[in-house]
Amino acid sequence: MNTEDTAWNELGAHAASRLSPGFADRVLLEARASSSPLLVAHFAMCAATAGLCLAAVALYRSGTSAADEARNLAGWSEIAAQTQELDQGL
């Protein structure tokens, strides 16, 4: 074993000695007892928030794309009119 593995093993042994007996079982029991309703509610809230954000982005993009297209067409029409005037002047 190299020194890094030895150091990690010593660190793990030291950490294990600091925990009270049955700590892992108590943590797992508490997690199983309280996580189900909270986890489902948390996931539902995240999914609803993500859905609302996507809907807002889609609405924003659809509204601005029509306005951008109209503005760009007006700009190109102006450029085309000026080019046509220049061509007639030459």
Secondary structure, DSSP 8 states (H G I E B T S, - for coil): --HHHHHHHHHHHHHHHHS-TTHHHHHHHHHHHHHHHHHHHHHHHHHHHHHHHHHHHHHHHHHHHHHHHHHHHHHHHHHHHHHHHHHHH-
